[in-house]
Amino acid sequence: MTALLSLFTSFFFIGLFAFGGGYAVLSFLQHEVVRKGWLETEHFADMIAVAQSTPGPIAMNLATFVGYQQAGVGGALTATLAVALPGMLLMMLFALFFFHFYERPAVQAVFKGLRPSVLGLIAAAAWQIGRVAFVNWVSVSIAVVCCIIIARWKVHPAFLVIGSAIAGMLFF
């Protein structure tokens, strides 16, 4: 029961403060799962690749994986529910009031403050994962090529994941 409670509290906290979702949550996820000893930093980077290549939000996919690894099916269900619950509750509350208050200057100011914060969280996660992912010139080249392709030609990320996996098999 202690493992389930630990999973629930950790992933609930992540879900509660995962502003920006997606990649912005990566720094929260990494801090928590590495601090708890559930994953090593290098393994975390690998799991991000797996979570990215499977359907669904990265945080939920990683929560499911870590939960299963720590406490089986019950752990997977607990961690997944915990990371999703705060967002669901907050969005229901937000939906009740959003259209009534969105145009107010104070609300606009909040969003203007959150946008750069989310960008900073994404940049921090990219920096931390890059320190592990960039092992040689090939790994840097794969990242640069993916960045150029998605920025220039708007290729679907699934194709980049598949292409990167093939490049990994060829060059590593």
C-alpha atoms as one frame of an Amber mdcrd trajectory, in Angstrom:
protein
   0.000   0.000   0.000   2.902   2.349   0.705   4.125   2.010  -2.894   0.671
   2.896  -4.231   0.374   5.893  -1.923   3.835   7.097  -2.925   2.959   6.708
  -6.614  -0.350   8.503  -6.131   1.077  11.468  -4.233   4.044  11.909  -6.574
   2.027  11.728  -9.782  -0.846  13.777  -8.364   1.690  16.514  -7.547   3.111
  16.260 -11.073  -0.378  16.456 -12.561  -1.309  19.385 -10.334   1.642  21.519
 -11.414   2.080  20.264 -14.974   1.182  23.600 -16.524   1.643  23.518 -20.255
   1.373  19.733 -20.427   3.364  17.796 -22.980   7.019  18.659 -22.924   6.638
  21.301 -20.237   5.941  18.540 -17.710   9.182  16.701 -18.493  11.275  18.590
 -15.940   8.702  17.812 -13.227   8.600  14.166 -14.252  12.351  13.796 -14.377
  12.880  15.476 -11.022  10.328  13.298  -9.279  11.037   9.888 -10.788  14.826
  10.258 -10.573  14.673  11.685  -7.022  12.521   8.748  -5.914  14.939   6.326
  -7.568  12.270   4.937  -9.870  14.353   5.658 -12.973  17.936   6.693 -13.656
  18.421   9.810 -15.810  19.536   7.806 -18.848  16.627   5.385 -18.497  14.283
   8.380 -18.149  15.446   9.684 -21.546  14.744   6.260 -23.061  11.283   6.170
 -21.524  10.521   9.621 -22.940  11.273   8.195 -26.382   8.932   5.259 -25.707
   6.226   7.526 -24.238   6.519   9.819 -27.267   6.129   6.952 -29.701   2.983
   5.538 -28.073  -0.491   7.110 -28.248  -1.460   9.490 -25.480   0.092  12.236
 -23.383   3.716  11.766 -22.358   2.979  12.256 -18.647   0.272   9.619 -18.630
   2.358   7.145 -20.597   5.339   7.614 -18.308   3.141   7.422 -15.199   1.698
   4.149 -16.440   5.174   2.738 -17.119   6.668   3.817 -13.789   3.572   2.712
 -11.881   3.685  -0.719 -13.481   7.410  -1.027 -12.852   6.973  -0.160  -9.170
   3.721  -1.948  -8.275   2.341  -3.910 -11.201  -1.078  -3.278 -12.714  -2.343
  -1.571  -9.550   0.623   0.796  -9.646   0.039   1.563 -13.317  -3.623   2.371
 -12.693  -2.820   4.412  -9.582  -0.082   6.516 -11.193  -2.115   7.082 -14.365
  -5.212   8.167 -12.445  -3.115  10.382 -10.150  -1.437  12.276 -12.986  -4.731
  12.751 -14.853  -6.985  13.638 -11.915  -5.742  17.181 -11.135  -5.950  18.252
 -14.758  -9.438  16.851 -15.154 -10.665  18.559 -11.993  -8.983  21.863 -12.805
 -10.293  21.853 -16.382 -13.838  21.250 -15.189 -13.530  24.218 -12.815 -11.783
  26.268 -15.460 -14.498  25.509 -18.021 -17.142  26.821 -15.645 -15.525  30.254
 -15.426 -13.263  30.632 -18.463 -15.599  32.377 -20.880 -16.833  34.755 -18.205
 -13.392  35.992 -17.202 -11.012  35.411 -20.134 -11.188  38.951 -21.513 -10.357
  40.576 -18.177  -6.912  42.201 -18.004  -5.864  40.292 -14.874  -6.615  36.947
 -16.542  -4.747  38.009 -19.690  -1.800  39.038 -17.509  -1.755  35.581 -15.893
  -1.579  33.914 -19.314   1.168  36.288 -20.450   3.166  35.230 -17.393   2.507
  31.510 -17.880   3.575  31.361 -21.543   7.266  32.162 -20.987   7.286  29.938
 -17.904   6.087  26.989 -19.978   8.735  27.728 -22.589  11.369  27.783 -19.846
  10.180  24.418 -18.523  10.356  22.919 -22.003  13.861  24.344 -22.516  15.013
  22.967 -19.140  13.683  19.513 -19.994  15.358  19.656 -23.415  18.649  20.660
 -21.798  18.503  17.857 -19.222  17.561  15.186 -21.753  20.070  16.539 -24.278
  22.902  16.043 -21.793  22.095  12.324 -21.791  20.897  11.924 -25.385  23.820
  13.627 -27.132  26.464  10.936 -26.877  28.262  11.662 -30.165  27.975  13.530
 -33.458  25.438  11.023 -34.810  22.960  11.676 -31.980  23.380  15.430 -32.383
  22.878  15.064 -36.150  19.674  13.070 -35.660  18.295  15.794 -33.373  19.252
  18.616 -35.751  17.825  16.835 -38.802  14.553  16.117 -36.943  14.317  19.735
 -35.842  14.872  21.026 -39.379  12.427  18.563 -40.938   9.613  19.315 -38.521
  10.182  23.086 -38.640  10.571  23.330 -42.417   8.228  20.676 -43.779   5.878
  20.068 -40.840   6.354  16.283 -41.131   4.294  14.253 -38.680   6.378  13.396
 -35.579   5.589   9.685 -35.971   7.678   9.594 -39.140  10.567  11.260 -37.328
  10.357   8.735 -34.488  10.397   5.844 -36.967  13.235   7.404 -38.953  15.230
   8.050 -35.790  14.745   4.464 -34.660  16.054   3.252 -38.016  19.003   5.678
 -37.801  19.714   4.328 -34.309  19.804   0.773 -35.601  22.093   1.770 -38.476
  24.550   3.963 -36.581  24.558   2.588 -33.042
